[in-house]
Protein backbone atom coordinates (compact mmCIF):
# COMPACT_ATOMS: atom_id res chain seq x y z
CA UNK A 1 0.00 0.00 0.00
CA UNK A 2 1.38 3.36 -1.01
CA UNK A 3 -0.34 5.76 1.36
CA UNK A 4 -1.28 9.43 1.37
CA UNK A 5 -0.27 10.39 -2.16
CA UNK A 6 -1.23 13.93 -3.13
CA UNK A 7 -2.69 14.55 -6.58
CA UNK A 8 -3.37 17.98 -8.02
CA UNK A 9 -5.79 18.37 -10.94
CA UNK A 10 -5.59 20.94 -13.74
CA UNK A 11 -7.62 23.39 -11.61
CA UNK A 12 -5.18 23.17 -8.71
CA UNK A 13 -7.50 21.10 -6.48
CA UNK A 14 -5.67 18.60 -4.29
CA UNK A 15 -6.86 15.11 -3.36
CA UNK A 16 -5.15 12.48 -1.22
CA UNK A 17 -5.22 8.92 -2.52
CA UNK A 18 -3.79 5.53 -1.57
CA UNK A 19 -2.61 2.85 -3.97
CA UNK A 20 -3.28 -0.76 -3.03
CA UNK A 21 -1.02 -3.26 -4.82
CA UNK A 22 -0.55 -7.00 -5.01
CA UNK A 23 2.12 -9.02 -6.86
CA UNK A 24 1.88 -12.77 -7.32
CA UNK A 25 5.36 -14.19 -6.73
CA UNK A 26 5.66 -16.89 -9.38
CA UNK A 27 4.01 -15.15 -12.33
CA UNK A 28 4.86 -11.59 -11.21
CA UNK A 29 1.22 -10.71 -12.01
CA UNK A 30 0.67 -7.27 -10.56
CA UNK A 31 -2.55 -5.41 -9.85
CA UNK A 32 -2.97 -1.93 -8.42
CA UNK A 33 -5.99 0.12 -7.48
CA UNK A 34 -6.42 3.71 -6.39
CA UNK A 35 -8.46 3.89 -3.20
CA UNK A 36 -9.55 6.87 -1.13
CA UNK A 37 -9.83 5.23 2.29
CA UNK A 38 -7.46 2.62 3.65
CA UNK A 39 -9.55 0.78 6.21
CA UNK A 40 -9.63 -2.98 6.69
CA UNK A 41 -12.86 -3.54 4.72
CA UNK A 42 -11.44 -1.74 1.68
CA UNK A 43 -8.24 -3.77 1.86
CA UNK A 44 -10.12 -7.07 2.16
CA UNK A 45 -12.39 -6.11 -0.76
CA UNK A 46 -9.30 -5.31 -2.87
CA UNK A 47 -7.69 -8.68 -2.06
CA UNK A 48 -10.95 -10.56 -2.73
CA UNK A 49 -11.31 -8.79 -6.09
CA UNK A 50 -7.73 -9.73 -7.02
CA UNK A 51 -8.17 -13.38 -6.01
CA UNK A 52 -11.40 -13.59 -7.99
CA UNK A 53 -9.64 -12.18 -11.05
CA UNK A 54 -6.78 -14.68 -10.88
CA UNK A 55 -9.11 -17.59 -10.07
CA UNK A 56 -7.94 -18.46 -6.56
CA UNK A 57 -5.87 -17.37 -3.61
CA UNK A 58 -2.20 -17.96 -2.83
CA UNK A 59 -1.12 -20.29 -0.03
CA UNK A 60 0.83 -17.48 1.57
CA UNK A 61 0.67 -13.68 1.68
CA UNK A 62 3.75 -11.60 2.40
CA UNK A 63 2.69 -8.31 3.93
CA UNK A 64 5.16 -5.55 4.68
CA UNK A 65 4.00 -4.29 8.10
CA UNK A 66 0.76 -2.88 6.70
CA UNK A 67 -0.91 -0.90 9.51
CA UNK A 68 -4.41 -2.13 8.66
CA UNK A 69 -3.30 -5.74 9.09
CA UNK A 70 -0.56 -5.81 11.72
CA UNK A 71 -1.18 -5.09 15.39
CA UNK A 72 2.51 -5.47 16.29
CA UNK A 73 5.07 -4.76 13.59
CA UNK A 74 7.62 -7.32 12.42
CA UNK A 75 11.06 -6.10 13.43
CA UNK A 76 14.39 -7.88 13.11
CA UNK A 77 13.92 -11.25 14.86
CA UNK A 78 10.37 -10.57 16.13
CA UNK A 79 7.41 -11.85 14.13
CA UNK A 80 4.46 -9.62 13.33
CA UNK A 81 1.16 -10.05 15.14
CA UNK A 82 -1.85 -9.80 12.83
CA UNK A 83 -5.15 -8.33 13.92
CA UNK A 84 -8.03 -10.78 14.36
CA UNK A 85 -10.24 -9.42 11.59
CA UNK A 86 -7.55 -9.94 8.97
CA UNK A 87 -6.68 -13.44 10.13
N, C-alpha and C positions, 0 to 999 in steps of 0.2 A: 504494500500500500504506500503510495506516494501521497503524503498528506499536506493539506493547506497550501495548495498551489494557487497563486493569484493570476487571474486572467483579466485583461483589459480589452474591451471591445472598441470598435472604431469611434464610438461616441465618448470614450474615456471612462465608461462605467466599469467598476471592478467587481469581480465575483471570485469567491474562493471555492475551489473544487478539490476533490481527492481522486486519485486514480488507483482503482483496484486492479491487480494483475495476478495471473497464474501462469506458470510454465510447467509443462509436463516433461519430466526429466529425460525419458528415453527418446521421444520424438521431437522434443524442443518446441512442441506446439505451445503457442503463447496467445493469451487472450487478455485484453485490457478493457476497462470500462470506466468512464467518468461518472463519479457519483458525488452528490452534494453532501449527504450526511455519511458518517462513518460508524454507525452503531452496529451492534451485533446482528440484528435482523437483516440489515442491508448486506453485510458481509456474507451471511449464510445464504441469502438469496442469490448473490453473485456466484458463490461456489456451486450451488445447486444448478444454476443456469449453465455454468461451464461443464459440469459433469453430465448434464443432460445432452449437451451439444456433442461431447466426445463419446457418449454412449456407455458411461460407467464412471466409477470413481477409483482413484488410485489406492493402493494398499497403505500408503504412507503419505502424509503431508509434512513438508518442511516449512515451518513458519518462523520468520525472523523477528521474534520478540514483539509481535503485533499487539498493541495495547488492548484491542477489543477481545483478544483471545487469551492472553497470558495474564494471570494474576500476579505471579512472581517471575521476573525476567530470568532467562538463562544467562549465566555469567561464568566464564571460565569453566571450572569443574562442576558447577551447580546446575542441575537440570531445571528447566522451566516448570512452573505449575500452571496448568490450564484452568480457566474458569469452567464451572459446571455446565453452563448452557452450551458452550462450544463442544465440550466432550460429549 
